Amino acid sequence: MNALFNLQSKLGRAALATAAMAGLWAFAGAPSAKAADYYDCQRRVMRADQKLHEAVEHHGWYSRQADHWRHELQEARERCWHDRHRY
């Protein structure tokens, strides 16, 4: 009888420890996901900015290509702003 109670106690502790570790792992991943989203967003802005500079160098400020990348840069900036400032 005492051995059965001891086994149940150990299994209960193991289950509790497993649940606690699962909770820690679940919450530990959330901040890194937000950070990854932020850096992905910033990378899109930097890429659009670089492409705009390249288009201006190769085709001029008022070119169709520069207009396209100005539009892309504006969209990337708006997306970052909306993602970070949700209501």
ZAGUFI-492619 format. One record per residue (C-alpha): residue number from 1; residue in three letters; x, y, z. Coordinates in Angstrom, 3 decimals, padded with zeros to 6 digits. Example, Ala and Ser with C-alpha at 12.3 -4.5 7.8 and 13.67 -1.06 7.14 Angstrom:
// ZAGUFI-492619
NODE  num  residu  x  y  z
NODE  1  ala  012.300  -004.500  007.800
NODE  2  ser  013.670  -001.060  007.140
// end
This chain:
// ZAGUFI-492619
NODE  num  residu  x  y  z
NODE  1  met  000.000  000.000  000.000
NODE  2  asn  002.797  002.374  000.936
NODE  3  ala  004.706  001.524  -002.278
NODE  4  leu  001.624  002.302  -004.413
NODE  5  phe  001.170  005.682  -002.696
NODE  6  asn  004.881  006.437  -003.201
NODE  7  leu  004.609  005.608  -006.943
NODE  8  gln  001.511  007.796  -007.352
NODE  9  ser  003.252  010.635  -005.564
NODE  10  lys  006.282  010.397  -007.861
NODE  11  leu  004.095  010.245  -010.974
NODE  12  gly  002.128  013.264  -009.785
NODE  13  arg  005.299  015.250  -009.204
NODE  14  ala  006.644  014.260  -012.619
NODE  15  ala  003.400  015.319  -014.293
NODE  16  leu  003.448  018.644  -012.459
NODE  17  ala  007.073  019.264  -013.403
NODE  18  thr  006.327  018.389  -017.036
NODE  19  ala  003.376  020.788  -017.134
NODE  20  ala  005.460  023.553  -015.574
NODE  21  met  008.263  023.075  -018.100
NODE  22  ala  005.779  023.045  -020.990
NODE  23  gly  004.357  026.344  -019.746
NODE  24  leu  007.798  027.880  -019.513
NODE  25  trp  008.703  026.742  -023.015
NODE  26  ala  005.433  028.066  -024.419
NODE  27  phe  005.928  031.536  -022.950
NODE  28  ala  009.652  031.649  -023.673
NODE  29  gly  009.013  031.555  -027.430
NODE  30  ala  006.621  034.507  -027.544
NODE  31  pro  009.090  037.409  -027.129
NODE  32  ser  011.457  036.036  -029.738
NODE  33  ala  008.589  035.798  -032.224
NODE  34  lys  007.775  039.462  -031.704
NODE  35  ala  011.422  040.391  -032.046
NODE  36  ala  011.686  038.356  -035.246
NODE  37  asp  008.618  040.130  -036.660
NODE  38  tyr  010.155  043.501  -035.817
NODE  39  tyr  013.458  042.664  -037.491
NODE  40  asp  011.706  041.205  -040.535
NODE  41  cys  009.744  044.405  -040.835
NODE  42  gln  012.845  046.566  -040.528
NODE  43  arg  014.620  044.402  -043.093
NODE  44  arg  011.768  044.980  -045.581
NODE  45  val  012.034  048.744  -045.022
NODE  46  met  015.803  048.690  -045.507
NODE  47  arg  015.473  046.600  -048.669
NODE  48  ala  012.883  048.948  -050.175
NODE  49  asp  015.057  051.940  -049.262
NODE  50  gln  018.096  050.344  -050.894
NODE  51  lys  016.114  049.500  -054.023
NODE  52  leu  014.878  053.101  -054.191
NODE  53  his  018.443  054.410  -054.021
NODE  54  glu  019.536  051.987  -056.730
NODE  55  ala  016.607  052.979  -058.957
NODE  56  val  017.425  056.659  -058.513
NODE  57  glu  021.089  056.055  -059.362
NODE  58  his  020.307  054.052  -062.492
NODE  59  his  017.135  055.704  -063.799
NODE  60  gly  016.790  059.121  -062.128
NODE  61  trp  014.618  060.577  -059.381
NODE  62  tyr  011.475  060.947  -061.512
NODE  63  ser  011.675  057.534  -063.204
NODE  64  arg  008.986  054.881  -063.196
NODE  65  gln  011.303  052.533  -061.255
NODE  66  ala  011.973  055.138  -058.555
NODE  67  asp  008.227  055.781  -058.216
NODE  68  his  007.645  052.062  -057.783
NODE  69  trp  010.228  051.760  -054.999
NODE  70  arg  009.003  054.933  -053.279
NODE  71  his  005.579  053.306  -053.170
NODE  72  glu  007.038  050.029  -051.848
NODE  73  leu  009.016  051.911  -049.180
NODE  74  gln  005.895  053.754  -048.035
NODE  75  glu  003.937  050.502  -047.813
NODE  76  ala  006.719  048.797  -045.837
NODE  77  arg  006.875  051.712  -043.387
NODE  78  glu  003.088  051.740  -042.961
NODE  79  arg  003.014  048.005  -042.380
NODE  80  cys  005.702  048.278  -039.693
NODE  81  trp  003.849  051.125  -038.018
NODE  82  his  000.539  049.268  -038.040
NODE  83  asp  002.122  046.042  -036.793
NODE  84  arg  003.770  047.816  -033.845
NODE  85  his  000.846  050.142  -032.964
NODE  86  arg  -002.199  047.920  -033.011
NODE  87  tyr  -005.309  049.221  -031.381
// end
